[in-house]
């Protein structure tokens, strides 16, 4: 039974946020990836278009999310379903670090508005 301990999780930082990766092919997952996202106060992640579905569950805090041009405030306990091809941006306008749990399928890619393509290491 694969158990990924907190001490074994791999941390990546990009655009002011921290991604703590637990389930990946490197840790034994065959189909899904899962990570904890930590979005500090004042952080605004750039808009990006995702290639795979993401399930984004907010554990702590509040965020302002824009999904395909529609902006909404989400709070702890809310879940956002991001479909393939959707464009998402996330902002934390509060004084508290927001913590999320995200699950997607292996192979996720994100494309920024300037055409830059990212293959996040925490999702592959």
C-alpha positions as CSV (number, residue, x, y, z in Angstrom):
1,X,0.0,0.0,0.0
2,X,1.7,3.3,-1.1
3,X,1.6,5.8,1.7
4,X,3.1,9.2,0.9
5,X,4.2,10.9,4.1
6,X,4.2,14.6,4.5
7,X,8.0,14.5,4.8
8,X,8.2,12.7,1.3
9,X,6.0,15.3,-0.5
10,X,7.8,17.4,-3.1
11,X,7.3,21.2,-2.9
12,X,7.3,23.5,-5.9
13,X,6.9,27.3,-6.0
14,X,5.7,29.3,-8.9
15,X,3.9,32.6,-9.3
16,X,4.0,33.2,-5.6
17,X,2.1,30.0,-4.7
18,X,3.4,26.8,-3.2
19,X,2.4,23.4,-4.5
20,X,3.0,20.3,-2.3
21,X,2.8,17.2,-4.5
22,X,1.6,13.9,-3.0
23,X,0.2,11.6,-5.7
24,X,2.2,11.5,-9.0
25,X,3.7,8.7,-11.1
26,X,6.9,9.1,-9.1
27,X,5.0,8.2,-5.9
28,X,3.1,5.3,-7.5
29,X,-0.1,6.8,-9.0
30,X,-1.1,5.4,-12.3
31,X,-3.9,7.8,-13.4
32,X,-4.3,10.8,-11.0
33,X,-2.2,13.5,-9.4
34,X,-3.1,15.3,-6.2
35,X,-1.5,18.3,-4.4
36,X,-2.0,20.9,-1.7
37,X,-1.9,24.4,-2.9
38,X,-0.9,27.3,-0.6
39,X,-1.8,30.7,-1.9
40,X,-0.4,33.5,0.3
41,X,-2.3,36.8,0.9
42,X,-2.1,39.2,-2.1
43,X,-1.1,36.4,-4.5
44,X,-2.6,36.6,-8.0
45,X,-1.9,33.6,-10.2
46,X,-1.9,34.4,-14.0
47,X,-4.8,33.2,-16.1
48,X,-4.0,29.8,-17.6
49,X,-5.9,27.3,-19.8
50,X,-5.8,23.7,-18.6
51,X,-5.7,20.6,-20.8
52,X,-7.3,18.3,-18.3
53,X,-10.1,18.4,-15.8
54,X,-9.2,19.7,-12.3
55,X,-11.1,19.3,-9.1
56,X,-10.1,22.3,-6.9
57,X,-11.4,22.1,-3.3
58,X,-10.7,25.0,-0.9
59,X,-9.8,23.8,2.6
60,X,-8.9,27.1,4.3
61,X,-9.5,30.7,3.5
62,X,-11.2,32.6,0.6
63,X,-10.2,33.1,-3.0
64,X,-11.5,35.1,-6.0
65,X,-11.5,32.8,-9.0
66,X,-12.3,33.7,-12.6
67,X,-13.3,30.7,-14.7
68,X,-13.9,31.4,-18.4
69,X,-14.6,35.0,-17.7
70,X,-17.0,34.5,-14.8
71,X,-15.6,35.7,-11.4
72,X,-16.8,34.3,-8.1
73,X,-15.6,34.3,-4.5
74,X,-15.1,30.8,-3.0
75,X,-14.7,30.0,0.6
76,X,-13.5,27.0,2.7
77,X,-15.5,24.0,1.8
78,X,-16.3,25.0,-1.8
79,X,-15.3,22.9,-4.7
80,X,-14.5,24.2,-8.2
81,X,-14.7,21.9,-11.2
82,X,-12.4,23.2,-14.0
83,X,-13.1,21.4,-17.3
84,X,-10.5,20.8,-20.0
85,X,-10.0,23.8,-22.1
86,X,-11.2,26.2,-19.4
87,X,-9.3,29.3,-18.5
88,X,-8.7,29.9,-14.8
89,X,-7.2,32.6,-12.7
90,X,-7.0,32.7,-8.9
91,X,-6.4,35.6,-6.5
92,X,-6.2,35.8,-2.7
93,X,-7.3,39.3,-1.7
94,X,-7.4,38.4,2.0
95,X,-4.9,38.5,4.9
96,X,-4.9,34.7,5.3
97,X,-3.1,32.0,3.3
98,X,-5.6,30.0,1.4
99,X,-5.1,26.2,1.2
100,X,-6.6,24.0,-1.5
101,X,-6.5,20.4,-2.5
102,X,-6.4,19.7,-6.2
103,X,-6.8,16.5,-8.1
104,X,-6.4,16.0,-11.9
105,X,-5.3,13.3,-14.3
106,X,-1.7,12.7,-15.1
107,X,-0.4,14.8,-18.0
108,X,-2.0,18.1,-17.1
109,X,-0.6,21.1,-19.1
110,X,-1.4,24.7,-18.7
111,X,-1.1,27.5,-21.3
112,X,-0.6,31.1,-20.2
113,X,-2.1,34.0,-22.1
114,X,1.2,34.7,-23.8
115,X,1.2,31.2,-25.3
116,X,3.8,29.8,-22.9
117,X,3.0,26.1,-22.1
118,X,3.7,24.7,-18.7
119,X,3.9,21.1,-17.7
120,X,3.6,21.4,-13.9
121,X,6.0,18.9,-12.2
122,X,3.4,18.4,-9.4
123,X,0.9,17.1,-12.0
124,X,3.0,14.7,-13.9
